[in-house]
């Protein structure tokens, strides 16, 4: 007969943390949220670690190059969504890597015959105020001038006015040759009081820009997640169908880590994908896998060679897998069992395989609970979809600003590869919905607040690192009545009060 679990599975909201002793030095400023992203052996350091325990979900409505840059500035990492052409995904990865080499490939380019209307449209599209004017309108054309917001006044100029009439021409620009170092470029910027410095080759072709704001940005964001060339780290999603073509292209573009994007990871297809990566690249290429919800699924992927394992089926706010297929498990219960299996595997082999909790995070305190239950880092979709930096449109719905947010199993995404079971190449039925989430502003402001709450709670538990939280946390299940008691009750709220 079928196997029956004797206990029901639980969600994060059914647990609370019990406070521990808080020492004098146990304050949020002293808490470190650094955590491993990829597997490592006992006594060694992981090849990649995160400075904050946050990665963005492999979703069309969440993770593009713009959000990847914003999250890397905070110390986390994005996995660029794979439900697009190989060329498009590789281009997004490349834009992230090029953005923070100090030398940035120009993303906004026009010709002298373009108009002010073209400048404004380009600025509205990508948000950049510096436009390179080249002979052919490409990022590496012969530089003829620059247009910045100081070069035009919309209220005093006609949209049809040609760029050639108001751009700052090359002869009035300060430029630097190809061999200029980053330090030299920043010295030139400060000496000449520039906002940007074009780097050109011997033929006058534009190679890069160095921006004043990038120097300031690093000072303002000490947790930036950078590689050894001071470029932002970025991940990329892959599927189990075209991985032999997609993975080489993503690596060539500079992807630092890959992750198999699948609704269910306990499968022969994930095993084959990881095996191919190991045959082709050995351990030099880092690839995560999932999703699983129990010990057996974790051990399967750990033994297959996954660099990290994602936990969670059906817990995402836009996921309806449990409704349509009847599979899944409460996220808290799944995470607790998988993390116990991770520790078991570590004791037996000396190899630590980090666990990613994917889905089920509704409130900020759920983040701390997930880490206490053993997660090394969290994959978040709805959370990041709400911010300015996510790729979706901001729209007004019933007088409130919202952001579009849809699941990879929805008809809108049609990411059938994520739900592939070896059959025909199509989405037979939906496992996700198309929705809106309340607009929340900038990623930086929200992440700062959320992680301060995490740090504060960790101090209440008497710990200053995630490893110590996993080791020393004490958790308790709560009754339905206790959950009600935990919110405001038996009072009448003042008009306009906001409860968050």
C-alpha positions in Angstrom: 0.0 0.0 0.0 1.0 3.6 -0.3 3.3 5.2 2.3 1.5 7.7 4.6 3.4 10.3 6.6 2.1 10.2 10.2 2.4 14.0 10.7 1.0 16.8 8.6 3.4 19.1 6.8 3.7 22.6 8.1 4.3 26.1 6.7 6.5 28.9 8.1 3.6 30.7 9.7 3.0 27.7 12.0 6.4 28.3 13.7 7.9 30.8 16.1 11.5 31.2 17.3 12.2 31.1 21.0 14.5 33.9 22.2 18.0 33.0 23.4 20.5 34.9 25.6 21.6 38.1 23.9 25.1 39.3 24.8 26.3 42.9 24.8 28.0 42.6 21.5 25.1 40.8 19.8 23.7 43.7 17.9 22.6 43.9 14.3 25.7 45.8 13.3 27.8 42.8 14.3 25.7 40.2 12.5 27.2 38.6 9.3 24.8 37.2 6.8 27.6 35.7 4.6 26.6 32.2 3.5 27.8 29.5 1.0 26.2 29.2 -2.4 28.1 26.2 -3.7 29.3 22.8 -2.3 32.7 22.6 -0.5 34.7 20.0 1.4 35.2 20.2 5.1 38.1 22.5 5.9 37.8 24.3 2.6 36.1 27.5 1.5 33.2 27.4 -1.1 34.1 28.6 -4.6 31.2 31.1 -4.3 29.6 32.6 -1.2 26.9 35.2 -0.9 27.2 38.3 1.3 23.4 38.2 2.0 21.2 35.0 1.8 19.1 36.1 -1.1 18.9 35.0 -4.7 16.2 36.0 -7.2 13.9 33.4 -8.8 14.5 32.1 -12.3 11.4 33.9 -13.7 10.5 36.1 -16.6 8.8 38.6 -14.3 11.7 38.8 -11.9 15.3 38.2 -13.0 16.7 40.1 -15.9 20.0 42.0 -16.1 18.7 45.2 -14.4 17.6 43.3 -11.3 20.7 41.2 -11.3 22.9 44.3 -11.1 20.7 45.8 -8.3 20.8 42.6 -6.2 24.6 42.1 -6.7 25.1 45.6 -5.3 23.4 44.4 -2.1 25.5 41.2 -1.9 23.0 38.7 -3.4 22.7 37.1 -6.8 20.2 36.7 -9.5 19.6 33.8 -11.8 18.7 35.2 -15.2 15.6 33.5 -16.5 16.1 30.7 -19.0 12.7 30.8 -20.7 14.0 32.9 -23.6 16.4 32.3 -26.5 19.9 31.2 -25.8 21.2 34.4 -27.4 18.9 36.7 -25.4 19.8 35.0 -22.1 23.5 35.1 -22.9 23.2 38.8 -23.8 21.6 39.6 -20.4 24.4 37.7 -18.6 27.0 39.7 -20.6 25.4 43.0 -19.7 25.7 42.2 -16.0 29.3 41.2 -16.4 30.2 44.2 -18.5 28.4 46.6 -16.2 30.8 46.3 -13.3 34.2 45.7 -14.8 34.6 49.4 -14.1 34.6 49.6 -17.9 31.0 49.6 -19.1 30.0 48.8 -22.6 27.6 51.5 -23.7 23.9 50.4 -23.5 22.5 53.6 -25.1 23.7 54.5 -28.6 22.4 56.7 -31.4 23.6 58.5 -34.5 23.9 62.3 -35.1 20.8 62.0 -37.3 18.7 60.7 -34.5 16.3 63.2 -32.8 15.6 64.4 -29.3 12.5 62.2 -29.3 14.8 59.2 -29.9 16.9 60.3 -27.0 13.9 60.5 -24.7 12.5 57.2 -25.9 15.8 55.5 -25.2 16.1 57.0 -21.8 12.5 55.9 -21.0 13.3 52.4 -22.2 16.5 51.6 -20.2 16.8 54.4 -17.7 20.3 55.6 -18.7 20.9 59.3 -19.1 24.2 59.1 -21.0 23.8 58.4 -24.7 26.9 57.7 -26.9 26.6 59.2 -30.4 28.5 57.1 -32.9 28.8 57.0 -36.6 26.7 53.8 -36.9 24.7 54.0 -33.7 26.4 51.0 -32.1 28.2 50.6 -28.8 31.6 50.2 -30.7 31.1 52.7 -33.5 33.4 55.7 -34.0 32.6 58.1 -31.3 31.3 61.5 -32.5 29.8 62.9 -29.3 27.7 62.4 -26.2 24.3 63.4 -25.1 23.5 63.7 -21.4 20.6 65.4 -19.6 22.7 68.6 -19.5 22.6 68.9 -23.3 18.8 69.5 -23.8 15.7 71.0 -22.2 12.6 69.3 -23.2 10.4 72.4 -22.5 12.5 74.5 -24.9 13.3 72.1 -27.7 11.3 70.3 -30.4 11.3 66.6 -30.4 12.3 66.5 -34.0 15.6 68.4 -33.4 18.5 66.4 -34.5 21.1 65.1 -32.0 23.9 66.7 -34.0 22.6 70.2 -33.1 22.8 69.7 -29.3 25.2 66.9 -28.5 28.5 67.6 -26.9 30.9 66.9 -29.8 34.0 64.8 -29.6 36.4 67.7 -29.7 34.9 69.0 -26.4 35.0 65.7 -24.7 37.7 64.3 -22.4 38.5 60.8 -23.5 41.1 58.2 -22.6 43.0 55.5 -24.7 42.4 51.8 -24.6 45.3 51.0 -22.3 44.0 53.2 -19.4 43.7 51.4 -16.1 40.6 51.8 -13.9 42.6 53.8 -11.3 43.9 56.1 -14.1 40.3 56.5 -15.4 39.0 57.5 -12.0 41.8 59.9 -11.5 40.9 61.6 -14.9 37.2 61.7 -13.9 38.0 63.5 -10.6 40.6 65.8 -12.1 38.3 67.0 -14.8 35.1 66.8 -12.7 33.4 64.4 -15.2 30.4 62.2 -14.8 31.7 59.8 -17.4 34.9 59.1 -19.3 34.7 57.5 -22.8 37.5 55.0 -23.5 38.3 54.9 -27.2 40.8 52.8 -29.3 43.4 54.1 -31.8 40.8 54.4 -34.5 38.4 56.5 -32.4 36.0 53.7 -31.8 34.2 53.6 -28.5 35.2 50.8 -26.2 33.7 51.6 -22.8 32.5 54.2 -20.4 33.9 54.7 -16.9 31.3 56.4 -14.7 31.9 58.5 -11.6 28.8 56.9 -9.9 30.3 53.5 -10.1 33.2 54.6 -7.9 30.7 56.1 -5.4 28.5 53.0 -5.7 31.2 50.7 -4.3 31.8 53.0 -1.4 28.0 53.0 -0.7 27.6 49.2 -1.1 30.4 47.5 0.8 28.7 44.1 0.4 28.7 44.1 -3.4 29.1 40.6 -4.8 32.1 40.8 -7.1 34.4 38.4 -8.9 38.2 38.7 -9.0 37.9 41.3 -11.8 35.6 43.5 -9.8 32.6 42.5 -11.9 29.2 41.6 -10.5 28.5 37.9 -10.0 25.5 36.6 -11.9 23.7 33.2 -12.3 21.7 31.8 -15.1 18.8 29.3 -15.4 19.1 26.3 -17.7 16.6 23.5 -18.7 17.1 19.8 -19.3 16.3 20.0 -23.0 18.8 22.4 -24.8 21.5 22.5 -22.1 24.2 21.2 -24.4 23.8 24.4 -26.5 22.7 26.8 -23.8 25.4 26.2 -21.1 28.4 26.9 -23.4 26.8 30.1 -24.5 26.1 31.2 -21.0 29.6 30.4 -19.8 31.1 32.3 -22.7 29.0 35.3 -21.7 30.4 35.1 -18.2 27.8 33.3 -16.1 29.4 32.5 -12.7 26.9 29.8 -11.6 24.0 27.9 -13.3 20.8 26.4 -11.9 18.5 23.8 -13.5 15.1 25.4 -13.6 12.5 22.7 -12.9 9.4 22.2 -10.9 10.6 18.8 -9.7 14.2 17.8 -9.4 14.1 14.1 -8.5 14.4 13.0 -12.1 16.7 11.3 -14.6 16.8 14.4 -16.7 18.5 16.5 -14.0 20.9 13.6 -13.3 21.8 13.5 -17.0 22.2 17.3 -17.2 24.6 17.4 -14.2 26.5 14.4 -15.5 27.0 16.2 -18.9 28.3 19.3 -17.1 30.8 17.2 -15.1 32.0 15.3 -18.2 32.5 18.6 -20.1 33.8 20.9 -17.4 34.6 18.9 -14.3 34.0 20.8 -11.1 35.0 24.2 -12.6 31.3 24.9 -13.6 28.9 25.3 -10.7 25.4 24.1 -11.2 22.5 23.9 -8.7 19.5 21.6 -9.1 16.0 21.0 -7.7 13.3 21.3 -6.6 12.9 18.5 -4.0 10.9 18.2 -0.8 12.4 15.3 1.1 15.5 13.4 2.1 15.5 11.0 -0.9 15.3 13.9 -3.4 18.2 15.8 -1.7 20.5 12.7 -1.5 19.8 11.9 -5.2 20.9 15.4 -6.4 23.8 15.6 -4.0 25.2 12.3 -5.2 24.6 13.4 -8.8 26.9 16.3 -8.2 24.7 19.3 -7.7 26.5 22.3 -6.2 23.4 23.3 -4.2 19.8 21.9 -3.9 16.6 23.9 -4.0 13.7 22.9 -1.8 10.1 23.6 -2.4 7.2 22.4 -4.6 3.9 24.4 -4.8 4.7 27.0 -2.1 5.2 30.0 -4.4 2.5 32.7 -4.4 1.8 32.2 -8.1 2.2 28.4 -8.2 -0.8 26.1 -8.4 1.1 22.8 -8.8 -0.5 21.4 -5.6 -3.9 22.3 -6.8 -3.5 21.0 -10.3 -1.4 17.9 -9.6 -1.7 17.2 -5.9 2.0 17.0 -5.3 4.2 19.1 -2.9 4.7 19.6 0.8 4.5 22.3 3.4 7.6 24.4 2.9 8.8 24.3 6.6 8.5 20.5 6.9 10.2 20.0 3.5 13.0 22.3 4.5 13.6 20.7 7.9 13.8 17.2 6.4 16.1 18.2 3.6 18.5 20.2 5.8 18.7 17.2 8.1 19.7 15.1 5.1 22.3 17.7 4.1 23.9 17.4 7.5 23.7 13.6 7.3 25.5 13.8 3.9 28.1 16.2 5.3 28.9 13.9 8.2 29.2 10.8 5.9 31.2 12.4 3.1 32.8 15.6 4.4 31.0 17.5 1.5 28.6 20.3 2.4 25.9 20.9 -0.2 24.1 24.2 0.5 20.3 24.2 0.6 18.2 26.9 -1.0 14.6 27.5 0.3 12.5 28.3 -2.8 9.0 29.6 -2.2 6.6 30.1 0.8 8.2 33.4 2.0 5.3 35.7 2.7 6.6 37.9 5.6 10.1 39.0 6.4 10.2 36.9 9.5 9.7 33.8 7.3 13.2 34.5 6.0 14.7 34.1 9.5 12.6 31.0 10.1 13.8 29.4 6.9 17.5 30.2 7.8 16.9 28.8 11.3 15.4 25.6 9.9 18.7 25.1 7.9 18.4 27.0 4.7 21.7 28.5 3.6 20.0 31.0 1.3 16.6 31.9 0.0 15.2 32.1 -3.6 12.6 34.8 -3.8 10.2 35.6 -6.6 7.2 37.7 -5.4 9.5 39.6 -3.1 11.6 41.0 -5.9 8.8 41.3 -8.4 7.5 44.3 -6.5 10.5 46.5 -7.0 11.5 49.1 -9.5 14.2 46.9 -10.8 12.1 44.0 -11.8 11.4 43.7 -15.6 7.6 44.1 -15.5 5.4 47.1 -16.0 4.1 49.3 -13.1 0.4 49.8 -13.6 -2.5 51.4 -11.7 -5.1 48.9 -10.5 -8.1 50.3 -8.5 -6.1 53.4 -7.5 -3.0 51.4 -6.3 0.3 51.0 -8.2 1.0 47.3 -8.9 3.6 45.3 -10.7 2.8 42.4 -13.1 3.9 39.0 -11.8 3.2 35.7 -13.5 4.3 32.1 -12.9 6.6 30.1 -15.2 3.8 27.5 -15.5 1.2 30.0 -16.6 0.0 30.4 -20.2 1.7 33.8 -20.3 5.1 32.3 -19.7 4.5 29.0 -21.5 7.8 27.7 -20.0 7.0 24.1 -20.8 10.7 23.1 -20.4 10.4 23.8 -16.6 7.7 21.1 -16.4 9.1 18.7 -18.9 8.5 15.0 -18.3 10.1 13.9 -21.6 6.9 14.3 -23.7 5.9 16.7 -26.4 7.3 20.2 -26.4 4.3 22.0 -25.1 2.5 23.2 -21.9 -0.4 20.8 -21.5 -2.0 22.6 -18.5 -1.2 25.6 -16.2 0.8 25.2 -13.0 1.0 29.0 -12.4 -1.2 32.1 -12.5 -0.9 35.6 -14.1 -1.3 38.2 -11.4 -0.3 41.6 -9.9 1.7 42.3 -6.7 1.7 45.6 -4.8 4.5 48.0 -6.0 7.0 48.5 -3.2 9.6 50.9 -4.5 13.4 50.3 -4.8 15.1 47.0 -4.2 17.8 48.7 -2.0 15.4 50.2 0.5 13.3 47.1 0.9 16.2 44.6 1.1 17.9 46.9 3.7 14.7 46.8 5.9 14.1 43.1 5.5 17.6 42.1 6.4 17.7 44.5 9.4 14.7 42.5 10.7 16.5 39.2 10.1 19.6 40.5 11.9 17.5 41.9 14.8 15.7 38.5 15.2 19.1 36.7 15.1 20.3 38.9 18.0 17.1 38.0 19.9 18.2 34.4 19.4 21.7 35.2 20.7 23.5 34.5 17.4 25.6 36.6 15.0 26.0 34.2 12.0 23.7 32.0 9.9 25.7 28.9 10.9 25.1 29.7 14.6 21.4 30.3 13.9 21.1 26.9 12.3 22.9 25.3 15.2 21.4 27.1 18.1 17.9 28.2 17.1 14.9 26.9 19.1 11.6 26.7 17.3 8.1 25.8 18.4 5.0 24.9 16.5 2.0 27.2 17.3 -1.7 26.5 17.4 -4.2 28.2 15.2 -5.3 30.3 18.2 -1.7 31.3 18.9 -1.4 32.5 15.3 -4.4 34.8 15.9 -3.0 35.9 19.2 0.3 36.9 17.5 -1.4 39.7 15.5 -3.2 42.7 16.7 -6.5 41.7 18.4 -9.3 43.0 20.7 -8.7 46.6 19.6 -10.2 49.0 17.1 -7.6 50.4 14.7 -7.4 54.2 14.2 -8.5 55.3 10.8 -5.6 55.1 8.4 -3.5 52.8 10.5 -1.2 50.5 8.4 -0.3 47.1 9.6 2.7 45.5 7.9 
